[in-house]
């Protein structure tokens, strides 16, 4: 089996992958436009930022698994993969510390205007009076929009700076917020009204696209800060520029809707807005520690798939199977026994949703559990029981949990 790495990956992870029973191909310069031409014979694909389109998936006739070496997987056409029965997995939470560290670097930079002070000093200026006009962070409220792995890491560091962390996400309850040691906001609007610093850590979905609207930005207190290391399209760009130029909102961003590939001259309207704006070139997760952690997790996913047949962190397999009935089948562990049972189910138009088979040590027996949507008829069960190798059959109606 071929394993294609279509992005840069930590060298230590590549070394570990070469110890597995796969032929490793390392082609980090591949792009969305060229990936489909390199998918012949590939069984496992690892990507970071390279987009995996439906065309690339269609070209990959032997593809079994796509691993996104990172948390978000919006760059992969998951529906196309699911239609082809291809597993998609990610590496959630492994770069959370790195992102949280940059968040605080940007917050402190905005408060103390560190980039401007350094620039002036290098140019020969000594403007101590000007750059002593920092407000300080102690006692201010840090609003955290999104409370997944990164949001929690940001919250964990807040108290070290004397900040009061308050969080909002659709899955966060007052009880969960209290357990995590953060304040609770019932909506993004409420979070904005309470935040001296608002930092974004939401995934980009149809529901969150441009969720930071003109209304949300207008509710931030005077001299507030806005930090976005998540996704550019969470924010209404025009509203953000207006808030910078008219409301003196202090802004730091690491993500952009029109990011270039590689090194190039780059112009961005937010970065060039007239006000206090700092930007970094999408580097939040790009520490050596984070890259090694993510790459190590990608290796773990692939090793588990190859050696154990399981896929950790899979994102396109239902966690709640739709099968309402379960057939428990005890049988002799012989060639053809299970195939005969499946043939009977096929004749009776019973589709099996999920199968778990266990063999017993030193016994020559096995137990299979088959989940199905339709309950097998008594005639079907009788036909299965008639096989000499079948020891026992039960059909169980599974409970429905809300």
C-alpha positions in Angstrom: 0.0 0.0 0.0 1.2 3.5 -0.8 1.1 6.3 1.7 1.2 9.8 0.2 2.3 12.8 2.3 1.0 15.8 0.3 2.2 18.5 2.7 5.2 19.3 4.9 5.4 17.0 7.9 7.8 16.7 10.8 10.9 14.6 9.8 10.5 12.4 12.9 7.0 11.4 11.9 8.2 10.5 8.4 10.8 8.3 9.9 8.2 6.5 12.0 5.9 6.1 9.0 8.7 4.4 7.1 8.8 1.6 9.8 5.1 0.7 8.9 4.1 -1.8 6.2 3.5 1.0 3.6 5.5 2.6 0.8 5.9 6.2 1.9 5.8 8.9 -0.8 6.8 12.4 0.4 5.6 15.1 -2.0 5.0 18.3 0.0 4.7 20.6 -3.0 1.5 19.1 -4.2 -1.5 21.5 -4.5 -5.3 21.2 -4.9 -4.8 21.4 -8.7 -2.1 18.7 -8.9 -3.1 16.2 -6.2 -5.5 14.2 -8.3 -2.7 13.3 -10.8 -0.6 11.7 -8.0 -3.3 9.5 -6.4 -2.9 6.4 -8.4 -2.2 3.4 -6.1 -2.4 5.6 -3.0 -4.2 3.9 0.0 -3.5 6.5 2.7 -3.2 10.3 2.2 -1.9 12.8 4.7 -2.5 16.5 4.2 -2.2 19.7 6.2 -3.3 22.7 4.1 -3.6 21.0 0.7 -7.2 20.8 -0.3 -8.6 17.4 -1.1 -11.4 17.8 -3.7 -14.0 15.4 -4.9 -11.9 15.1 -8.1 -8.9 13.9 -6.2 -11.0 11.4 -4.2 -12.6 10.1 -7.4 -9.1 9.6 -9.0 -8.0 7.6 -5.9 -9.4 4.2 -6.7 -7.5 2.5 -3.8 -7.8 5.2 -1.2 -8.9 4.0 2.3 -8.0 6.8 4.6 -7.4 10.5 4.6 -5.6 12.0 7.6 -5.7 15.8 8.2 -2.6 16.7 10.2 -4.5 19.3 12.2 -7.8 19.9 13.8 -10.1 21.4 11.2 -11.0 19.3 8.1 -12.9 21.8 6.0 -10.3 21.5 3.3 -11.3 17.9 2.6 -14.5 17.0 0.7 -15.7 14.7 3.5 -19.0 13.9 1.7 -17.2 12.7 -1.4 -15.0 10.5 0.8 -18.0 9.1 2.6 -19.7 8.2 -0.7 -16.6 6.2 -1.6 -16.4 4.5 1.9 -13.1 6.4 2.7 -12.3 7.2 6.3 -11.4 10.8 7.2 -9.6 11.5 10.4 -8.0 14.5 12.1 -5.6 15.4 14.9 -7.7 17.6 17.2 -6.2 19.6 20.1 -2.5 18.8 19.3 -1.7 22.4 18.4 -3.9 24.1 21.0 -1.0 25.2 23.2 0.8 26.9 20.3 -2.3 28.8 19.3 -3.0 29.9 22.8 0.6 31.1 23.1 0.3 33.3 20.0 -3.0 34.7 21.3 -1.2 36.1 24.3 1.7 37.3 22.3 -0.7 39.3 20.1 -2.6 40.7 23.1 0.6 41.9 24.8 1.9 43.2 21.5 -1.3 45.3 21.1 -1.3 46.6 24.6 2.4 47.5 24.6 2.7 48.2 20.8 5.8 46.1 20.8 6.2 45.8 17.0 6.1 49.6 16.6 8.5 50.2 19.5 11.0 47.8 18.0 10.6 49.4 14.6 11.2 52.9 15.9 14.2 51.8 18.0 15.8 50.1 15.0 15.3 53.2 13.0 17.3 55.2 15.6 14.3 56.6 17.6 14.0 56.7 21.4 10.3 57.4 22.0 10.0 56.2 25.6 7.2 58.6 26.5 5.1 57.5 23.5 5.5 53.8 24.1 4.9 54.1 27.8 1.2 54.7 27.2 0.1 51.1 27.7 -3.1 50.4 29.6 -2.1 47.0 31.0 -4.1 43.8 31.2 -4.7 43.2 34.9 -8.4 43.0 35.8 -9.8 43.1 32.3 -12.2 40.6 30.8 -11.1 38.1 28.2 -14.0 36.9 26.0 -13.4 33.5 24.5 -15.7 32.7 21.5 -15.5 28.9 21.1 -14.5 26.6 23.9 -12.9 23.6 22.4 -9.3 22.5 23.0 -7.8 25.9 22.0 -10.4 28.0 23.8 -9.7 25.9 27.0 -5.9 26.5 26.6 -6.5 30.2 26.3 -8.7 30.2 29.4 -6.1 28.2 31.3 -3.5 31.0 30.8 -5.8 33.9 31.5 -5.4 34.1 35.3 -1.6 34.2 35.0 -2.2 37.6 33.4 -4.8 38.7 35.9 -7.6 38.4 33.3 -11.1 37.4 33.9 -12.0 34.7 31.3 -15.6 34.5 30.1 -16.6 32.0 27.4 -19.4 31.3 24.9 -20.1 28.4 22.6 -23.2 26.7 21.5 -22.3 23.6 23.5 -21.2 25.4 26.7 -23.6 25.4 29.6 -23.3 27.5 32.9 -22.4 24.3 34.7 -19.7 23.3 32.3 -18.3 26.9 32.4 -18.2 26.8 36.2 -16.5 23.5 36.1 -13.8 24.9 33.8 -13.4 28.0 35.9 -14.7 30.5 33.4 -17.6 32.9 33.3 -20.5 32.0 31.1 -22.0 34.2 28.3 -25.4 33.1 26.9 -24.7 34.6 23.4 -21.9 36.1 21.3 -23.6 39.4 21.7 -23.4 39.2 25.4 -19.8 38.0 25.3 -18.9 41.1 23.2 -20.5 43.5 25.6 -18.4 42.1 28.5 -15.1 41.7 26.7 -12.2 44.1 26.9 -10.5 41.5 24.7 -12.4 39.2 22.4 -10.6 36.2 20.9 -12.0 33.9 18.3 -11.8 30.1 18.5 -14.8 28.9 16.6 -14.8 26.4 13.7 -16.0 27.8 10.3 -19.4 26.4 9.4 -22.4 27.7 7.5 -23.7 28.8 10.9 -20.5 30.7 12.0 -19.6 32.3 8.7 -19.4 36.1 9.3 -20.8 35.5 12.8 -18.7 38.5 14.0 -21.0 41.1 12.4 -21.1 44.9 12.6 -23.6 44.4 15.4 -21.3 42.2 17.4 -18.3 44.5 16.9 -20.3 47.6 17.9 -21.0 46.0 21.3 -17.3 45.8 22.3 -16.3 48.4 24.9 -14.2 51.4 23.9 -10.5 50.6 23.4 -11.3 46.9 23.2 -9.0 44.4 21.4 -10.1 41.8 18.9 -7.9 38.7 18.2 -8.6 36.2 15.3 -6.3 33.2 15.0 -9.2 30.9 13.9 -10.7 31.6 10.5 -10.9 34.8 8.6 -14.4 34.1 7.3 -15.8 34.2 10.8 -15.6 38.0 10.5 -17.4 40.5 8.3 -14.3 42.2 6.8 -16.0 45.5 6.0 -17.4 45.8 9.5 -14.0 45.0 11.0 -12.2 47.7 8.9 -14.9 50.2 9.9 -14.5 49.3 13.6 -10.7 49.8 13.3 -10.9 53.1 11.5 -13.9 54.7 13.2 -14.2 53.0 16.7 -10.4 52.6 17.3 -10.8 48.9 17.8 -7.3 47.4 18.3 -7.0 44.2 16.2 -4.5 41.4 15.7 -5.1 38.7 13.1 -3.3 35.5 12.0 -5.8 34.4 9.3 -6.9 35.9 6.0 -9.5 35.0 3.4 -7.1 35.5 0.5 -4.0 33.8 1.8 -1.2 33.4 -0.8 0.7 30.2 -1.3 4.4 30.3 -0.4 6.4 33.5 -0.2 5.0 36.5 -2.2 4.1 40.1 -2.0 0.9 40.3 -0.1 -1.6 43.2 0.3 -4.5 42.9 2.7 -7.1 45.6 3.5 -7.4 44.7 7.2 -3.7 44.9 7.8 -3.5 48.2 6.1 -6.5 49.7 7.8 -5.9 53.1 9.5 -5.5 52.2 13.1 -3.7 49.8 15.4 -3.6 46.5 13.6 -1.0 43.7 13.8 -0.8 40.6 11.7 1.1 37.4 11.5 1.2 35.1 8.4 -1.0 32.2 9.6 1.6 30.9 12.1 -0.5 30.2 15.2 0.1 26.4 15.1 3.6 26.6 13.6 5.8 25.9 16.6 8.2 22.9 16.5 6.4 21.5 19.5 3.0 21.7 17.9 4.1 20.3 14.5 5.7 17.3 16.2 2.6 16.7 18.3 0.3 16.9 15.3 2.6 14.7 13.2 2.9 12.1 16.0 -0.9 12.0 16.3 -1.2 11.4 12.5 1.3 8.5 12.8 -0.8 7.1 15.7 -4.0 7.2 13.5 -2.2 5.5 10.6 -0.6 2.8 12.8 -3.9 2.0 14.4 -5.6 1.7 11.0 -2.9 -0.6 9.6 -2.2 -2.8 12.6 -5.5 -2.8 14.5 -8.1 -2.0 11.8 -9.5 1.0 13.8 -9.4 4.7 13.0 -9.0 7.1 15.9 -10.4 10.6 15.5 -12.6 9.5 12.5 -14.9 12.3 11.5 -17.2 10.7 8.9 -18.5 7.7 10.8 -21.7 8.0 12.8 -21.2 7.7 16.5 -24.8 6.6 16.9 -25.5 3.7 14.4 -28.9 3.8 12.8 -29.4 0.0 13.3 -32.4 -0.6 15.6 -31.9 -4.4 15.9 -28.9 -6.5 16.8 -28.4 -10.1 15.9 -26.1 -12.0 18.3 -24.7 -15.0 16.5 -22.5 -17.7 18.2 -21.0 -20.0 15.7 -18.1 -22.3 14.9 -15.0 -20.4 13.7 -14.8 -22.1 10.3 -14.2 -20.9 6.8 -17.6 -20.0 5.2 -19.8 -20.0 8.3 -20.2 -16.2 8.4 -20.4 -16.0 4.6 -23.4 -18.4 4.7 -25.2 -16.3 7.3 -24.6 -13.1 5.3 -26.0 -14.9 2.2 -29.2 -15.7 4.0 -29.6 -12.1 5.2 -29.0 -10.9 1.6 -31.8 -13.2 0.3 -34.1 -11.7 2.9 -33.1 -8.1 1.9 -31.6 -7.4 5.4 -28.9 -4.8 5.2 -26.2 -5.1 7.9 -25.1 -1.6 9.2 -22.3 -2.7 11.5 -20.4 -6.0 12.4 -18.3 -6.9 15.4 -16.8 -10.4 15.4 -14.9 -12.0 18.4 -13.1 -15.3 18.5 -12.7 -17.3 21.7 -9.3 -18.6 22.7 -8.7 -22.4 22.3 -12.3 -23.0 21.5 -12.9 -22.9 17.7 -15.9 -20.6 18.4 -16.8 -17.0 17.6 -19.5 -14.5 18.4 -20.6 -11.9 15.9 -22.9 -9.0 16.6 -24.7 -7.5 13.6 -26.6 -4.2 13.7 -29.4 -3.8 11.2 -32.2 -1.4 10.5 -34.8 -4.1 9.7 -35.7 -6.9 12.0 -35.1 -10.3 10.4 -38.2 -12.4 10.1 -38.7 -15.6 11.9 -38.2 -17.5 8.6 -34.8 -15.8 8.2 -33.7 -16.6 11.7 -34.9 -20.2 11.3 -32.8 -20.6 8.1 -29.7 -19.3 9.9 -30.3 -21.6 12.8 -30.4 -24.6 10.4 -26.7 -24.3 9.6 -24.8 -27.0 11.5 -22.0 -24.5 12.4 -24.4 -22.0 14.0 -24.5 -22.6 17.8 -27.1 -20.0 18.8 -29.0 -16.9 17.3 -30.7 -14.0 19.2 -32.3 -10.9 17.8 -32.4 -8.0 20.2 -34.4 -4.8 19.8 -32.0 -2.0 20.8 -33.2 0.9 23.1 -33.6 4.4 21.6 -31.6 7.0 23.5 -32.6 10.7 23.0 
